[in-house]
Amino acid sequence: MKTISIRLEDHDYSLLNDILKSMGQTKQTFYETYTKTVLRLRKIPFIIEADEDPFYSEENMAELKCRIADMNAKRNISEHELVEVD
């Protein structure tokens, strides 16, 4: 049998402990169950993904389509200076 040690922020540790306690679980049973699930499924049992890029949000895509339509129709076109951003 092996022992593992992990570091958690104090707040996260307390919150996890409270949630598991409300489920009648301990951190030990949680980690054992998680490990057994990974071994059985041979994958991480949840999806890890990055936040969606806000540029491609439905709202922004709709705005871009409107602006493209305006440009094609030669409406609402104005020039502005480019601003350098660090």
GICORHU-V93861 format. One line per field, one symbol per residue. ss: DSSP state (@ for helix, = for strand, . for the rest). psi: psi as a letter, one per 40 degrees, with the letter a starting at -180 (. if undefined). burial: b if it has 24 or more other ideal C-beta (glycine too) atoms within 12 Angstrom, else e. A space follows every 50 residues. Layout:
ss=???
psi=???
burial=???
This chain:
ss=.........@@@@@@@@@@@@@....@@@@@@@@@@@@@@@......... ...@@@.@@@@@@@@@@@@@@@..............
psi=iihihihiidddddddddddddefiidddddddddddddddfihfihhii iihddeidddddddddddddddefifhiiiihhhh.
burial=eeeeeeeeeeeeeeeeeeeeeeeeeebeeeeeeeeeeeeeeeeeeeeeee eeeeeeeeeeeeeeeeeeeeeeeeeeeeeeeeeeee
